């Protein structure tokens, strides 16, 4: 998934841009 890949890149970066809460909200929107 494009969103999943993007999230994984952001999450594994030194300074995560999105939090788990933001990601869950994105998936449920």
C-alpha positions in Angstrom: 0.0 0.0 0.0 1.2 3.5 -0.8 0.0 4.9 2.4 1.5 2.1 4.4 4.8 2.5 2.8 4.8 6.2 3.3 3.8 5.7 7.0 6.6 3.2 7.5 9.2 5.6 6.0 7.9 8.5 8.3 7.7 6.3 11.3 11.2 4.9 11.0 12.8 8.3 10.3 14.8 9.9 13.1 12.1 12.5 13.6 8.7 10.8 12.9 6.3 13.2 11.2 3.1 11.3 11.9 2.1 9.7 15.2 0.2 6.4 15.6 -2.9 8.4 16.5 -2.7 10.5 13.4 -2.2 7.4 11.2 -5.2 5.6 12.8 -7.3 8.7 12.2 -6.1 8.7 8.5 -7.1 5.1 8.1 -10.5 5.6 9.6 -11.3 8.7 7.6 
